[in-house]
């Protein structure tokens, strides 16, 4: 395998890892939204959650 093959493999691997990381982070955000879980930083330093803006509560 020549240098160009290694460069393409490195580029593809990097791209795949970034996509997997983004999917993992998106899943964490979705899970936190569904459960209402807050970060430990917010639990220790923040007040109660603000109400959603522009959402009709009906």
N, CA, C and O atoms as a Tripos MOL2 file, in Angstrom:
@<TRIPOS>MOLECULE
protein
  232   231    58     0     0
PROTEIN
NO_CHARGES

@<TRIPOS>ATOM
      1 N           0.8550   -1.1760    0.0000 N.3       1 UNK1
      2 CA          0.0000    0.0000    0.0000 C.3       1 UNK1
      3 C           0.8960    1.2320    0.0000 C.2       1 UNK1
      4 O           1.7830    1.3810    0.8410 O.2       1 UNK1
      5 N           0.6460    2.0900   -0.9450 N.am      2 UNK2
      6 CA          1.4590    3.2900   -1.0650 C.3       2 UNK2
      7 C           1.0260    4.3580   -0.0820 C.2       2 UNK2
      8 O           0.0880    4.1870    0.6970 O.2       2 UNK2
      9 N           1.7480    5.4690   -0.1490 N.am      3 UNK3
     10 CA          1.4380    6.5830    0.7470 C.3       3 UNK3
     11 C           0.0310    7.1190    0.5360 C.2       3 UNK3
     12 O          -0.6420    7.4920    1.4970 O.2       3 UNK3
     13 N          -0.4180    7.1600   -0.7100 N.am      4 UNK4
     14 CA         -1.7600    7.6990   -0.9630 C.3       4 UNK4
     15 C          -2.8260    6.8050   -0.3260 C.2       4 UNK4
     16 O          -3.8350    7.3050    0.1720 O.2       4 UNK4
     17 N          -2.6140    5.5090   -0.3400 N.am      5 UNK5
     18 CA         -3.5670    4.5950    0.2990 C.3       5 UNK5
     19 C          -3.6290    4.8140    1.8020 C.2       5 UNK5
     20 O          -4.7070    4.7750    2.3950 O.2       5 UNK5
     21 N          -2.4790    5.0450    2.4160 N.am      6 UNK6
     22 CA         -2.4500    5.3030    3.8560 C.3       6 UNK6
     23 C          -3.1360    6.6250    4.1970 C.2       6 UNK6
     24 O          -3.8320    6.7310    5.2070 O.2       6 UNK6
     25 N          -2.9350    7.6180    3.3540 N.am      7 UNK7
     26 CA         -3.5720    8.9180    3.5910 C.3       7 UNK7
     27 C          -5.0840    8.7810    3.4970 C.2       7 UNK7
     28 O          -5.8100    9.3120    4.3360 O.2       7 UNK7
     29 N          -5.5680    8.0640    2.4710 N.am      8 UNK8
     30 CA         -7.0130    7.8600    2.3380 C.3       8 UNK8
     31 C          -7.5730    7.0650    3.5140 C.2       8 UNK8
     32 O          -8.6600    7.3680    4.0050 O.2       8 UNK8
     33 N          -6.8370    6.0500    3.9680 N.am      9 UNK9
     34 CA         -7.3010    5.2600    5.1030 C.3       9 UNK9
     35 C          -7.3590    6.1270    6.3660 C.2       9 UNK9
     36 O          -8.3180    6.0360    7.1320 O.2       9 UNK9
     37 N          -6.3590    6.9500    6.5840 N.am     10 UNK10
     38 CA         -6.3470    7.8410    7.7410 C.3      10 UNK10
     39 C          -7.5000    8.8400    7.6660 C.2      10 UNK10
     40 O          -8.1610    9.1050    8.6700 O.2      10 UNK10
     41 N          -7.7400    9.3890    6.4840 N.am     11 UNK11
     42 CA         -8.8360   10.3470    6.3140 C.3      11 UNK11
     43 C         -10.1800    9.6730    6.5690 C.2      11 UNK11
     44 O         -11.0230   10.2330    7.2700 O.2      11 UNK11
     45 N         -10.3930    8.4990    6.0230 N.am     12 UNK12
     46 CA        -11.6530    7.7830    6.2210 C.3      12 UNK12
     47 C         -11.8480    7.4090    7.6850 C.2      12 UNK12
     48 O         -12.9430    7.5660    8.2240 O.2      12 UNK12
     49 N         -10.7980    6.9170    8.3310 N.am     13 UNK13
     50 CA        -10.8850    6.5420    9.7420 C.3      13 UNK13
     51 C         -11.1980    7.7540   10.6070 C.2      13 UNK13
     52 O         -12.0310    7.6690   11.5100 O.2      13 UNK13
     53 N         -10.5480    8.8700   10.3460 N.am     14 UNK14
     54 CA        -10.8170   10.0980   11.0990 C.3      14 UNK14
     55 C         -12.2580   10.5400   10.9010 C.2      14 UNK14
     56 O         -12.9390   10.8900   11.8650 O.2      14 UNK14
     57 N         -12.7250   10.5260    9.6640 N.am     15 UNK15
     58 CA        -14.0990   10.9070    9.3570 C.3      15 UNK15
     59 C         -15.0860    9.9920   10.0800 C.2      15 UNK15
     60 O         -16.0620   10.4680   10.6600 O.2      15 UNK15
     61 N         -14.8380    8.6820   10.0490 N.am     16 UNK16
     62 CA        -15.7290    7.7280   10.7100 C.3      16 UNK16
     63 C         -15.7510    7.9510   12.2220 C.2      16 UNK16
     64 O         -16.8140    7.8900   12.8400 O.2      16 UNK16
     65 N         -14.5920    8.2080   12.8190 N.am     17 UNK17
     66 CA        -14.5420    8.4460   14.2630 C.3      17 UNK17
     67 C         -15.2930    9.7180   14.6500 C.2      17 UNK17
     68 O         -15.9740    9.7500   15.6750 O.2      17 UNK17
     69 N         -15.1730   10.7500   13.8460 N.am     18 UNK18
     70 CA        -15.8920   12.0010   14.1270 C.3      18 UNK18
     71 C         -17.3940   11.7700   14.0340 C.2      18 UNK18
     72 O         -18.1410   12.2410   14.8910 O.2      18 UNK18
     73 N         -17.8440   11.0600   13.0170 N.am     19 UNK19
     74 CA        -19.2750   10.7730   12.8640 C.3      19 UNK19
     75 C         -19.7780    9.9490   14.0420 C.2      19 UNK19
     76 O         -20.8500   10.2350   14.5750 O.2      19 UNK19
     77 N         -19.0320    8.9400   14.4570 N.am     20 UNK20
     78 CA        -19.4390    8.1220   15.6050 C.3      20 UNK20
     79 C         -19.4980    8.9520   16.8810 C.2      20 UNK20
     80 O         -20.4090    8.7760   17.6900 O.2      20 UNK20
     81 N         -18.5470    9.8460   17.0710 N.am     21 UNK21
     82 CA        -18.5450   10.7120   18.2470 C.3      21 UNK21
     83 C         -19.7700   11.6230   18.2410 C.2      21 UNK21
     84 O         -20.4100   11.8030   19.2770 O.2      21 UNK21
     85 N         -20.0980   12.1940   17.0910 N.am     22 UNK22
     86 CA        -21.2660   13.0740   17.0020 C.3      22 UNK22
     87 C         -22.5650   12.3160   17.2770 C.2      22 UNK22
     88 O         -23.4560   12.8390   17.9470 O.2      22 UNK22
     89 N         -22.6770   11.0990   16.7710 N.am     23 UNK23
     90 CA        -23.8700   10.2890   17.0390 C.3      23 UNK23
     91 C         -23.9690    9.9790   18.5220 C.2      23 UNK23
     92 O         -25.0520   10.0620   19.1010 O.2      23 UNK23
     93 N         -22.8460    9.6200   19.1480 N.am     24 UNK24
     94 CA        -22.8390    9.3110   20.5810 C.3      24 UNK24
     95 C         -23.2750   10.5240   21.4040 C.2      24 UNK24
     96 O         -24.0770   10.3880   22.3270 O.2      24 UNK24
     97 N         -22.7590   11.6990   21.0790 N.am     25 UNK25
     98 CA        -23.1340   12.9120   21.8030 C.3      25 UNK25
     99 C         -24.6070   13.2410   21.5910 C.2      25 UNK25
    100 O         -25.2870   13.6610   22.5270 O.2      25 UNK25
    101 N         -25.1040   13.0550   20.3810 N.am     26 UNK26
    102 CA        -26.5180   13.3340   20.1050 C.3      26 UNK26
    103 C         -27.4120   12.3870   20.8960 C.2      26 UNK26
    104 O         -28.4660   12.7950   21.3830 O.2      26 UNK26
    105 N         -27.0030   11.1320   21.0280 N.am     27 UNK27
    106 CA        -27.7770   10.1720   21.8220 C.3      27 UNK27
    107 C         -27.7900   10.5860   23.2870 C.2      27 UNK27
    108 O         -28.8150   10.4450   23.9550 O.2      27 UNK27
    109 N         -26.6720   11.0930   23.7990 N.am     28 UNK28
    110 CA        -26.6330   11.5560   25.1910 C.3      28 UNK28
    111 C         -27.5730   12.7330   25.4050 C.2      28 UNK28
    112 O         -28.2700   12.7910   26.4180 O.2      28 UNK28
    113 N         -27.6000   13.6670   24.4690 N.am     29 UNK29
    114 CA        -28.4860   14.8240   24.5810 C.3      29 UNK29
    115 C         -29.9370   14.3720   24.5510 C.2      29 UNK29
    116 O         -30.7470   14.8260   25.3580 O.2      29 UNK29
    117 N         -30.2680   13.4790   23.6240 N.am     30 UNK30
    118 CA        -31.6480   13.0000   23.5210 C.3      30 UNK30
    119 C         -32.0730   12.2850   24.7980 C.2      30 UNK30
    120 O         -33.1900   12.4850   25.2740 O.2      30 UNK30
    121 N         -31.1980   11.4560   25.3560 N.am     31 UNK31
    122 CA        -31.5170   10.7370   26.5930 C.3      31 UNK31
    123 C         -31.7200   11.7150   27.7460 C.2      31 UNK31
    124 O         -32.6310   11.5360   28.5550 O.2      31 UNK31
    125 N         -30.8920   12.7350   27.8280 N.am     32 UNK32
    126 CA        -31.0250   13.7280   28.8960 C.3      32 UNK32
    127 C         -32.3270   14.5070   28.7530 C.2      32 UNK32
    128 O         -32.9560   14.8480   29.7550 O.2      32 UNK32
    129 N         -32.7350   14.7910   27.5270 N.am     33 UNK33
    130 CA        -33.9920   15.5070   27.3190 C.3      33 UNK33
    131 C         -35.1870   14.6460   27.7050 C.2      33 UNK33
    132 O         -36.1620   15.1530   28.2590 O.2      33 UNK33
    133 N         -35.1210   13.3580   27.4210 N.am     34 UNK34
    134 CA        -36.2450   12.4700   27.7260 C.3      34 UNK34
    135 C         -36.3930   12.2420   29.2250 C.2      34 UNK34
    136 O         -37.5130   12.1700   29.7310 O.2      34 UNK34
    137 N         -35.2860   12.1280   29.9340 N.am     35 UNK35
    138 CA        -35.3480   11.8160   31.3620 C.3      35 UNK35
    139 C         -35.3810   13.0590   32.2370 C.2      35 UNK35
    140 O         -35.6890   12.9670   33.4250 O.2      35 UNK35
    141 N         -35.0730   14.2050   31.6780 N.am     36 UNK36
    142 CA        -35.0130   15.4220   32.4790 C.3      36 UNK36
    143 C         -33.7580   15.5060   33.3230 C.2      36 UNK36
    144 O         -33.6640   16.3400   34.2230 O.2      36 UNK36
    145 N         -32.8000   14.6510   33.0380 N.am     37 UNK37
    146 CA        -31.5380   14.6190   33.7830 C.3      37 UNK37
    147 C         -30.7630   15.9100   33.5360 C.2      37 UNK37
    148 O         -30.7140   16.4130   32.4130 O.2      37 UNK37
    149 N         -30.1630   16.4350   34.5920 N.am     38 UNK38
    150 CA        -29.3580   17.6500   34.4600 C.3      38 UNK38
    151 C         -27.9130   17.3120   34.8020 C.2      38 UNK38
    152 O         -27.6460   16.3500   35.5230 O.2      38 UNK38
    153 N         -26.9960   18.0930   34.2880 N.am     39 UNK39
    154 CA        -25.5860   17.8250   34.5520 C.3      39 UNK39
    155 C         -25.2670   18.1110   36.0130 C.2      39 UNK39
    156 O         -25.9770   18.8720   36.6690 O.2      39 UNK39
    157 N         -24.2060   17.5060   36.5200 N.am     40 UNK40
    158 CA        -23.8260   17.7340   37.9150 C.3      40 UNK40
    159 C         -23.4200   19.1900   38.1290 C.2      40 UNK40
    160 O         -23.6210   19.7260   39.2180 O.2      40 UNK40
    161 N         -22.8570   19.8350   37.1200 N.am     41 UNK41
    162 CA        -22.5090   21.2500   37.2440 C.3      41 UNK41
    163 C         -23.7750   22.0740   37.4760 C.2      41 UNK41
    164 O         -23.8030   22.9350   38.3560 O.2      41 UNK41
    165 N         -24.8060   21.8170   36.7010 N.am     42 UNK42
    166 CA        -26.0600   22.5590   36.8430 C.3      42 UNK42
    167 C         -26.7170   22.2580   38.1810 C.2      42 UNK42
    168 O         -27.2880   23.1510   38.8070 O.2      42 UNK42
    169 N         -26.6400   21.0060   38.6260 N.am     43 UNK43
    170 CA        -27.2330   20.6480   39.9200 C.3      43 UNK43
    171 C         -26.5740   21.4100   41.0610 C.2      43 UNK43
    172 O         -27.2460   21.7860   42.0220 O.2      43 UNK43
    173 N         -25.2660   21.6420   40.9690 N.am     44 UNK44
    174 CA        -24.5470   22.2900   42.0660 C.3      44 UNK44
    175 C         -24.5010   23.8050   41.9420 C.2      44 UNK44
    176 O         -24.3870   24.4960   42.9540 O.2      44 UNK44
    177 N         -24.5870   24.3390   40.7280 N.am     45 UNK45
    178 CA        -24.3830   25.7710   40.5210 C.3      45 UNK45
    179 C         -25.5830   26.5010   39.9340 C.2      45 UNK45
    180 O         -25.5780   27.7300   39.8600 O.2      45 UNK45
    181 N         -26.5880   25.7830   39.5240 N.am     46 UNK46
    182 CA        -27.6990   26.4420   38.8470 C.3      46 UNK46
    183 C         -28.9750   26.4170   39.6700 C.2      46 UNK46
    184 O         -29.0870   25.6920   40.6580 O.2      46 UNK46
    185 N         -29.9100   27.2100   39.2500 N.am     47 UNK47
    186 CA        -31.2240   27.2280   39.8650 C.3      47 UNK47
    187 C         -32.1290   26.2280   39.1660 C.2      47 UNK47
    188 O         -31.6630   25.3880   38.3960 O.2      47 UNK47
    189 N         -33.4140   26.3210   39.4360 N.am     48 UNK48
    190 CA        -34.3490   25.4160   38.7610 C.3      48 UNK48
    191 C         -34.3780   25.7040   37.2590 C.2      48 UNK48
    192 O         -34.0740   26.8210   36.8410 O.2      48 UNK48
    193 N         -34.7330   24.7250   36.4580 N.am     49 UNK49
    194 CA        -34.7710   24.9520   35.0120 C.3      49 UNK49
    195 C         -35.7850   26.0280   34.6550 C.2      49 UNK49
    196 O         -36.8470   26.1280   35.2710 O.2      49 UNK49
    197 N         -35.4480   26.8240   33.6620 N.am     50 UNK50
    198 CA        -36.3750   27.8450   33.1920 C.3      50 UNK50
    199 C         -37.4680   27.1830   32.3610 C.2      50 UNK50
    200 O         -37.2290   26.1460   31.7420 O.2      50 UNK50
    201 N         -38.6580   27.7640   32.3390 N.am     51 UNK51
    202 CA        -39.7140   27.1920   31.4860 C.3      51 UNK51
    203 C         -39.3500   27.3680   30.0120 C.2      51 UNK51
    204 O         -38.6200   28.2870   29.6400 O.2      51 UNK51
    205 N         -39.8690   26.4770   29.1980 N.am     52 UNK52
    206 CA        -39.6190   26.5670   27.7580 C.3      52 UNK52
    207 C         -40.2640   27.8310   27.2130 C.2      52 UNK52
    208 O         -41.3810   28.1810   27.5930 O.2      52 UNK52
    209 N         -39.5690   28.4990   26.3390 N.am     53 UNK53
    210 CA        -40.0780   29.7280   25.7360 C.3      53 UNK53
    211 C         -40.7870   29.3960   24.4290 C.2      53 UNK53
    212 O         -40.2670   28.6470   23.6010 O.2      53 UNK53
    213 N         -41.9710   29.9570   24.2530 N.am     54 UNK54
    214 CA        -42.6830   29.7850   22.9970 C.3      54 UNK54
    215 C         -43.3710   28.4550   22.8370 C.2      54 UNK54
    216 O         -43.8460   28.1400   21.7450 O.2      54 UNK54
    217 N         -43.4430   27.6570   23.8950 N.am     55 UNK55
    218 CA        -44.1070   26.3630   23.8190 C.3      55 UNK55
    219 C         -45.4580   26.4930   24.5010 C.2      55 UNK55
    220 O         -45.5360   26.9240   25.6510 O.2      55 UNK55
    221 N         -46.5120   26.1270   23.8050 N.am     56 UNK56
    222 CA        -47.8590   26.1970   24.3570 C.3      56 UNK56
    223 C         -48.0480   25.0310   25.3280 C.2      56 UNK56
    224 O         -47.9690   23.8800   24.8990 O.2      56 UNK56
    225 N         -48.2930   25.2780   26.6150 N.am     57 UNK57
    226 CA        -48.3760   24.1930   27.6010 C.3      57 UNK57
    227 C         -49.6460   23.3580   27.5020 C.2      57 UNK57
    228 O         -49.7910   22.3800   28.2340 O.2      57 UNK57
    229 N         -50.5630   23.7170   26.6220 N.am     58 UNK58
    230 CA        -51.8150   22.9470   26.5150 C.3      58 UNK58
    231 C         -51.5940   21.6100   25.9780 C.2      58 UNK58
    232 O         -52.5430   20.8400   25.8270 O.2      58 UNK58
@<TRIPOS>BOND
     1     1     2 1
     2     2     3 1
     3     3     4 2
     4     3     5 am
     5     5     6 1
     6     6     7 1
     7     7     8 2
     8     7     9 am
     9     9    10 1
    10    10    11 1
    11    11    12 2
    12    11    13 am
    13    13    14 1
    14    14    15 1
    15    15    16 2
    16    15    17 am
    17    17    18 1
    18    18    19 1
    19    19    20 2
    20    19    21 am
    21    21    22 1
    22    22    23 1
    23    23    24 2
    24    23    25 am
    25    25    26 1
    26    26    27 1
    27    27    28 2
    28    27    29 am
    29    29    30 1
    30    30    31 1
    31    31    32 2
    32    31    33 am
    33    33    34 1
    34    34    35 1
    35    35    36 2
    36    35    37 am
    37    37    38 1
    38    38    39 1
    39    39    40 2
    40    39    41 am
    41    41    42 1
    42    42    43 1
    43    43    44 2
    44    43    45 am
    45    45    46 1
    46    46    47 1
    47    47    48 2
    48    47    49 am
    49    49    50 1
    50    50    51 1
    51    51    52 2
    52    51    53 am
    53    53    54 1
    54    54    55 1
    55    55    56 2
    56    55    57 am
    57    57    58 1
    58    58    59 1
    59    59    60 2
    60    59    61 am
    61    61    62 1
    62    62    63 1
    63    63    64 2
    64    63    65 am
    65    65    66 1
    66    66    67 1
    67    67    68 2
    68    67    69 am
    69    69    70 1
    70    70    71 1
    71    71    72 2
    72    71    73 am
    73    73    74 1
    74    74    75 1
    75    75    76 2
    76    75    77 am
    77    77    78 1
    78    78    79 1
    79    79    80 2
    80    79    81 am
    81    81    82 1
    82    82    83 1
    83    83    84 2
    84    83    85 am
    85    85    86 1
    86    86    87 1
    87    87    88 2
    88    87    89 am
    89    89    90 1
    90    90    91 1
    91    91    92 2
    92    91    93 am
    93    93    94 1
    94    94    95 1
    95    95    96 2
    96    95    97 am
    97    97    98 1
    98    98    99 1
    99    99   100 2
   100    99   101 am
   101   101   102 1
   102   102   103 1
   103   103   104 2
   104   103   105 am
   105   105   106 1
   106   106   107 1
   107   107   108 2
   108   107   109 am
   109   109   110 1
   110   110   111 1
   111   111   112 2
   112   111   113 am
   113   113   114 1
   114   114   115 1
   115   115   116 2
   116   115   117 am
   117   117   118 1
   118   118   119 1
   119   119   120 2
   120   119   121 am
   121   121   122 1
   122   122   123 1
   123   123   124 2
   124   123   125 am
   125   125   126 1
   126   126   127 1
   127   127   128 2
   128   127   129 am
   129   129   130 1
   130   130   131 1
   131   131   132 2
   132   131   133 am
   133   133   134 1
   134   134   135 1
   135   135   136 2
   136   135   137 am
   137   137   138 1
   138   138   139 1
   139   139   140 2
   140   139   141 am
   141   141   142 1
   142   142   143 1
   143   143   144 2
   144   143   145 am
   145   145   146 1
   146   146   147 1
   147   147   148 2
   148   147   149 am
   149   149   150 1
   150   150   151 1
   151   151   152 2
   152   151   153 am
   153   153   154 1
   154   154   155 1
   155   155   156 2
   156   155   157 am
   157   157   158 1
   158   158   159 1
   159   159   160 2
   160   159   161 am
   161   161   162 1
   162   162   163 1
   163   163   164 2
   164   163   165 am
   165   165   166 1
   166   166   167 1
   167   167   168 2
   168   167   169 am
   169   169   170 1
   170   170   171 1
   171   171   172 2
   172   171   173 am
   173   173   174 1
   174   174   175 1
   175   175   176 2
   176   175   177 am
   177   177   178 1
   178   178   179 1
   179   179   180 2
   180   179   181 am
   181   181   182 1
   182   182   183 1
   183   183   184 2
   184   183   185 am
   185   185   186 1
   186   186   187 1
   187   187   188 2
   188   187   189 am
   189   189   190 1
   190   190   191 1
   191   191   192 2
   192   191   193 am
   193   193   194 1
   194   194   195 1
   195   195   196 2
   196   195   197 am
   197   197   198 1
   198   198   199 1
   199   199   200 2
   200   199   201 am
   201   201   202 1
   202   202   203 1
   203   203   204 2
   204   203   205 am
   205   205   206 1
   206   206   207 1
   207   207   208 2
   208   207   209 am
   209   209   210 1
   210   210   211 1
   211   211   212 2
   212   211   213 am
   213   213   214 1
   214   214   215 1
   215   215   216 2
   216   215   217 am
   217   217   218 1
   218   218   219 1
   219   219   220 2
   220   219   221 am
   221   221   222 1
   222   222   223 1
   223   223   224 2
   224   223   225 am
   225   225   226 1
   226   226   227 1
   227   227   228 2
   228   227   229 am
   229   229   230 1
   230   230   231 1
   231   231   232 2
@<TRIPOS>SUBSTRUCTURE
     1 UNK1         2 RESIDUE 1 A UNK
     2 UNK2         6 RESIDUE 1 A UNK
     3 UNK3        10 RESIDUE 1 A UNK
     4 UNK4        14 RESIDUE 1 A UNK
     5 UNK5        18 RESIDUE 1 A UNK
     6 UNK6        22 RESIDUE 1 A UNK
     7 UNK7        26 RESIDUE 1 A UNK
     8 UNK8        30 RESIDUE 1 A UNK
     9 UNK9        34 RESIDUE 1 A UNK
    10 UNK10       38 RESIDUE 1 A UNK
    11 UNK11       42 RESIDUE 1 A UNK
    12 UNK12       46 RESIDUE 1 A UNK
    13 UNK13       50 RESIDUE 1 A UNK
    14 UNK14       54 RESIDUE 1 A UNK
    15 UNK15       58 RESIDUE 1 A UNK
    16 UNK16       62 RESIDUE 1 A UNK
    17 UNK17       66 RESIDUE 1 A UNK
    18 UNK18       70 RESIDUE 1 A UNK
    19 UNK19       74 RESIDUE 1 A UNK
    20 UNK20       78 RESIDUE 1 A UNK
    21 UNK21       82 RESIDUE 1 A UNK
    22 UNK22       86 RESIDUE 1 A UNK
    23 UNK23       90 RESIDUE 1 A UNK
    24 UNK24       94 RESIDUE 1 A UNK
    25 UNK25       98 RESIDUE 1 A UNK
    26 UNK26      102 RESIDUE 1 A UNK
    27 UNK27      106 RESIDUE 1 A UNK
    28 UNK28      110 RESIDUE 1 A UNK
    29 UNK29      114 RESIDUE 1 A UNK
    30 UNK30      118 RESIDUE 1 A UNK
    31 UNK31      122 RESIDUE 1 A UNK
    32 UNK32      126 RESIDUE 1 A UNK
    33 UNK33      130 RESIDUE 1 A UNK
    34 UNK34      134 RESIDUE 1 A UNK
    35 UNK35      138 RESIDUE 1 A UNK
    36 UNK36      142 RESIDUE 1 A UNK
    37 UNK37      146 RESIDUE 1 A UNK
    38 UNK38      150 RESIDUE 1 A UNK
    39 UNK39      154 RESIDUE 1 A UNK
    40 UNK40      158 RESIDUE 1 A UNK
    41 UNK41      162 RESIDUE 1 A UNK
    42 UNK42      166 RESIDUE 1 A UNK
    43 UNK43      170 RESIDUE 1 A UNK
    44 UNK44      174 RESIDUE 1 A UNK
    45 UNK45      178 RESIDUE 1 A UNK
    46 UNK46      182 RESIDUE 1 A UNK
    47 UNK47      186 RESIDUE 1 A UNK
    48 UNK48      190 RESIDUE 1 A UNK
    49 UNK49      194 RESIDUE 1 A UNK
    50 UNK50      198 RESIDUE 1 A UNK
    51 UNK51      202 RESIDUE 1 A UNK
    52 UNK52      206 RESIDUE 1 A UNK
    53 UNK53      210 RESIDUE 1 A UNK
    54 UNK54      214 RESIDUE 1 A UNK
    55 UNK55      218 RESIDUE 1 A UNK
    56 UNK56      222 RESIDUE 1 A UNK
    57 UNK57      226 RESIDUE 1 A UNK
    58 UNK58      230 RESIDUE 1 A UNK
